[in-house]
């Protein structure tokens, strides 16, 4: 019903496995930040039909290869799964991901 009323949006095709876990609401910018597999999505709360902004943040290729050589599944385990989105100040969010079994964190500047 939501799709028919045009008041919702599919973020991904049904076959994509993005493993959403981290969520952060930025009320000042009217964004919902969503941590996923190799991505951070910025959904516009005041314009739900607008295409979400995407930050692509994959694990380094060497880490993915090392993970695969260790017998892990490259599709479901060897990626950068974003697990933490924490406000730092007015202009930055602190984000951390699994980095394909080599955890990585970064400050993301907000526009």
VENHUNOR-V13919 format. One record per backbone hydrogen bond with DSSP energy under -1.0 kcal/mol. CO is the residue of the C=O (numbers start at 1). NH is the residue of the N-H. E is the energy in kcal/mol with one decimal. If there is no record, write none. Layout:
BEGIN
co-><CO,CO>
nh-><NH,NH>
e-><E,E>
END
This chain:
BEGIN
co-><1,2,3,13,18,22,24,26,30,31,32,33,34,35,36,38,39,40,41,42,43,47,53,55,60,61,62,63,64,65,66,67,68,73,73,77,79,80,81,84,86,91,92,92,93,94,95,96,96,97,98,104,106,108>
nh-><5,7,6,16,37,35,33,31,45,26,43,24,41,21,82,57,36,55,34,53,32,50,42,40,64,65,66,67,68,69,70,72,71,77,78,79,100,38,98,96,94,110,88,89,108,86,106,83,84,104,102,97,95,93>
e-><-1.9,-1.7,-1.1,-1.5,-2.2,-3.5,-3.6,-2.1,-2.8,-2.6,-2.8,-2.2,-2.6,-1.7,-2.3,-2.7,-2.4,-2.7,-2.5,-2.1,-2.1,-2.0,-2.8,-1.9,-2.0,-2.5,-2.3,-2.4,-2.3,-2.5,-1.3,-1.8,-1.8,-2.5,-1.4,-1.3,-2.0,-3.0,-1.5,-1.9,-3.4,-3.2,-2.1,-1.6,-3.3,-3.0,-2.6,-2.3,-1.8,-2.1,-1.2,-2.9,-3.0,-2.0>
END
